[in-house]
Amino acid sequence: MMEGEDGVVCGRCWTRVAWLPHPQCPRCGHPTEGRTCRWCALLPPFVRAARSVCWVPHETGSAIVHALKYHEWTAAAAGMSARMARLSWPADVVAERAALVPVPLASVRERERGFNQAERLAMALAGYWRLPVWPGAIVRSRRTRTQTRLTPEERSANVRHAFSVPDGARNRLRGRHLLLVDDVITTGATLNACAAALFDAGARTLSYVTFGRARASGDR
C-alpha cells in the first residue's frame, strides 16, 4: 500500500484528481481566474454558498463517482466526504448550518441501486461537521428523465416541481440554514429545484456541497 492511501481509492488516484483551482468566487466557489464570476448567476438568491472538490468529467474524478454510484463501491464515500469536509466556507455558513439534506433519488432508482449516493456522502460528512442528516426532509414527487444528455434548459424543465417537502418535515426546517449534499453539480438544476422546495416550505437559506463540479463555458 502506498503512503497516503486511505480506503478503497488509492493515494495515487487521489493525486490525479483535478482539484478546483484558486482563486474562487467567495459565494459559489467556482474558479474565477481573475474574471468576474458568472457561475453565481445559476444560483437562486436564497442560496448562500456552494462548494465542490474537483472537476468532472475527468478521468479520475469521474471514475471515483462512477465507482460509488454504479459499481457499489460505497466505501468510496468515506474518502470523497473527507475531502468535501476540508472545503473552506464563509464564516456565517459554518456558524448557521443546521443539518445536511441529501438530494433524494427516485424510489425505483434507489431500489435498483440499493442506496442513495448523496445520503452516503451526507452520513460520512456528518461525522466531520457534527451535524444531523435529514434524509426525509425532501422527496421526489414525480419521476424524471436522467439529466445526463439534456441541455441546461431541458435539465431545469425536467426537475421543475419534481421535489416536495413532506408535511411532517416542515416544522424542523423552518428558519434553518440547510446544506444540500450531492455527488456532482452540473448546471445546478437538480440542486436548485430541491432548494426551491425547501425554501418554499420554510427553510431560510440553502447552501450546496458536492464532490464534483462540471466546467462552465469559458473554463479551462
C-alpha positions as CSV (number, residue, x, y, z in Angstrom):
1,M,0.0,0.0,0.0
2,M,1.4,3.4,-1.0
3,E,1.9,6.0,1.7
4,G,-1.1,8.3,1.9
5,E,-3.6,5.7,0.7
6,D,-7.0,5.7,2.5
7,G,-9.9,3.5,1.9
8,V,-10.8,1.8,-1.4
9,V,-9.4,4.7,-3.6
10,C,-5.6,4.6,-3.7
11,G,-3.3,7.5,-2.9
12,R,-2.1,7.6,-6.5
13,C,-5.6,8.1,-7.8
14,W,-6.3,10.9,-5.3
15,T,-3.2,12.8,-6.6
16,R,-4.6,12.6,-10.1
17,V,-8.0,14.2,-9.3
18,A,-8.4,17.6,-11.0
19,W,-9.0,19.8,-7.9
20,L,-10.8,23.1,-8.4
21,P,-8.1,25.8,-8.7
22,H,-7.9,29.1,-7.0
23,P,-8.9,31.9,-6.9
24,Q,-12.5,31.0,-6.4
25,C,-15.7,33.1,-6.0
26,P,-16.3,33.5,-2.3
27,R,-20.0,32.8,-2.8
28,C,-20.3,29.9,-5.2
29,G,-16.7,28.5,-5.0
30,H,-16.3,28.5,-8.8
31,P,-12.8,29.2,-10.1
32,T,-12.7,32.8,-11.4
33,E,-9.2,33.0,-12.8
34,G,-9.3,36.8,-12.2
35,R,-12.6,37.2,-14.0
36,T,-16.0,38.3,-12.6
37,C,-17.8,35.2,-11.5
38,R,-20.6,34.2,-13.9
39,W,-21.4,30.9,-12.3
40,C,-23.3,32.7,-9.4
41,A,-26.0,33.5,-11.9
42,L,-27.0,29.8,-11.8
43,L,-27.9,30.1,-8.1
44,P,-31.2,31.4,-6.7
45,P,-31.0,34.4,-4.3
46,F,-31.8,32.2,-1.3
47,V,-28.7,30.0,-1.9
48,R,-25.9,31.4,0.2
49,A,-22.9,29.4,-0.9
50,A,-21.8,26.4,-2.9
51,R,-18.6,24.3,-2.7
52,S,-17.1,21.4,-4.7
53,V,-13.9,19.4,-4.6
54,C,-12.9,18.7,-8.2
55,W,-13.7,19.0,-11.9
56,V,-15.9,16.4,-13.6
57,P,-16.0,14.9,-16.1
58,H,-12.4,14.0,-15.6
59,E,-10.8,10.6,-15.9
60,T,-10.0,10.1,-12.2
61,G,-12.7,12.1,-10.6
62,S,-15.4,10.6,-12.8
63,A,-14.1,7.1,-12.1
64,I,-14.4,7.7,-8.4
65,V,-18.0,9.0,-8.7
66,H,-19.0,6.1,-11.0
67,A,-17.4,3.5,-8.7
68,L,-19.7,4.8,-5.9
69,K,-22.8,5.2,-7.9
70,Y,-22.8,2.3,-10.4
71,H,-20.3,-0.3,-9.1
72,E,-21.3,-0.5,-5.4
73,W,-18.1,1.0,-4.1
74,T,-20.0,2.5,-1.2
75,A,-16.8,2.8,0.9
76,A,-15.5,5.4,-1.6
77,A,-17.9,7.8,0.1
78,A,-15.5,8.0,3.0
79,G,-12.6,9.4,1.0
80,M,-14.9,11.7,-1.0
81,S,-16.5,13.1,2.1
82,A,-13.2,13.6,3.8
83,R,-12.1,15.9,1.0
84,M,-15.5,17.6,0.9
85,A,-15.2,18.3,4.7
86,R,-11.9,20.2,4.1
87,L,-13.6,22.8,1.9
88,S,-13.5,26.4,3.1
89,W,-16.8,28.2,3.7
90,P,-17.9,31.7,4.6
91,A,-17.9,32.1,8.4
92,D,-21.7,32.7,8.5
93,V,-22.3,29.3,6.8
94,V,-20.2,27.5,9.3
95,A,-22.0,29.3,12.2
96,E,-25.5,28.8,10.8
97,R,-25.6,25.4,9.1
98,A,-28.2,23.3,10.9
99,A,-28.4,20.0,9.0
100,L,-27.3,18.1,5.9
101,V,-30.0,17.2,3.4
102,P,-29.1,14.6,0.7
103,V,-30.6,15.1,-2.7
104,P,-33.2,12.2,-3.0
105,L,-33.1,9.6,-5.7
106,A,-36.3,8.4,-7.4
107,S,-37.6,5.4,-5.4
108,V,-37.2,3.0,-8.3
109,R,-33.6,4.0,-8.9
110,E,-32.8,3.7,-5.2
111,R,-34.3,0.2,-5.1
112,E,-32.2,-0.8,-8.1
113,R,-29.0,0.7,-6.7
114,G,-29.7,-0.3,-3.1
115,F,-28.6,3.1,-1.7
116,N,-28.6,6.8,-2.4
117,Q,-25.1,8.0,-3.0
118,A,-25.9,11.5,-1.8
119,E,-27.1,10.1,1.5
120,R,-23.9,8.0,1.9
121,L,-21.9,11.2,1.4
122,A,-24.0,13.2,3.8
123,M,-23.7,10.5,6.5
124,A,-20.0,10.5,6.2
125,L,-19.8,14.3,6.2
126,A,-21.9,14.4,9.4
127,G,-19.1,12.9,11.4
128,Y,-16.7,15.7,10.4
129,W,-19.1,18.6,10.8
130,R,-21.1,17.2,13.7
131,L,-24.4,17.9,12.0
132,P,-27.6,15.8,11.7
133,V,-28.6,14.3,8.4
134,W,-32.2,14.8,7.4
135,P,-32.8,12.3,4.5
136,G,-36.6,12.7,4.8
137,A,-36.7,16.4,4.6
138,I,-37.3,16.3,0.8
139,V,-38.6,13.6,-1.5
140,R,-39.1,13.2,-5.2
141,S,-42.7,13.8,-6.0
142,R,-42.5,12.6,-9.6
143,R,-40.2,10.6,-11.9
144,T,-37.8,12.5,-14.1
145,R,-35.6,11.6,-17.0
146,T,-31.9,11.2,-16.4
147,Q,-30.2,14.5,-16.7
148,T,-27.1,13.2,-18.4
149,R,-27.8,14.0,-22.0
150,L,-30.1,17.1,-21.5
151,T,-29.3,20.7,-22.3
152,P,-29.3,23.2,-19.5
153,E,-32.8,24.4,-20.4
154,E,-34.1,20.8,-20.6
155,R,-32.5,20.0,-17.2
156,S,-34.3,22.8,-15.5
157,A,-37.6,21.8,-17.1
158,N,-37.1,18.2,-16.3
159,V,-36.7,18.7,-12.5
160,R,-39.1,21.7,-12.1
161,H,-41.6,20.8,-9.3
162,A,-40.1,17.3,-9.1
163,F,-39.4,17.6,-5.3
164,S,-41.6,18.2,-2.3
165,V,-41.2,18.5,1.4
166,P,-43.4,16.1,3.5
167,D,-45.8,17.9,5.9
168,G,-44.1,16.2,8.9
169,A,-40.7,17.7,8.0
170,R,-41.7,21.3,7.7
171,N,-41.6,22.3,11.4
172,R,-38.0,21.3,11.9
173,L,-36.6,23.0,8.8
174,R,-38.5,26.3,9.3
175,G,-36.0,29.2,9.6
176,R,-33.0,26.9,9.1
177,H,-29.8,27.2,7.0
178,L,-29.6,23.7,5.4
179,L,-26.7,22.2,3.3
180,L,-27.8,20.2,0.3
181,V,-25.5,17.3,-0.5
182,D,-25.0,15.6,-3.9
183,D,-22.2,13.8,-5.7
184,V,-21.9,16.2,-8.7
185,I,-23.3,19.6,-9.7
186,T,-23.5,20.4,-13.4
187,T,-25.9,23.2,-14.2
188,G,-27.3,23.3,-10.7
189,A,-30.8,22.4,-12.0
190,T,-31.4,19.5,-9.5
191,L,-30.0,21.2,-6.5
192,N,-31.8,24.4,-7.3
193,A,-35.1,22.5,-7.6
194,C,-34.5,20.9,-4.2
195,A,-33.5,24.3,-2.7
196,A,-36.7,25.9,-4.1
197,A,-38.9,23.2,-2.5
198,L,-37.1,23.6,0.9
199,F,-37.3,27.4,0.7
200,D,-41.0,27.3,-0.1
201,A,-41.5,25.0,2.8
202,G,-39.9,27.4,5.3
203,A,-36.1,27.0,5.2
204,R,-34.4,30.4,5.4
205,T,-31.2,29.7,3.5
206,L,-29.6,26.9,1.5
207,S,-26.0,26.0,0.6
208,Y,-24.7,23.3,-1.6
209,V,-21.8,20.9,-1.2
210,T,-20.7,18.3,-3.8
211,F,-17.7,16.2,-4.7
212,G,-17.6,17.1,-8.4
213,R,-18.4,20.1,-10.5
214,A,-18.8,20.5,-14.2
215,R,-16.9,23.1,-16.1
216,A,-18.9,26.1,-17.3
217,S,-18.5,27.8,-20.7
218,G,-15.1,29.6,-20.7
219,D,-13.5,27.4,-18.0
220,R,-10.1,26.0,-18.9
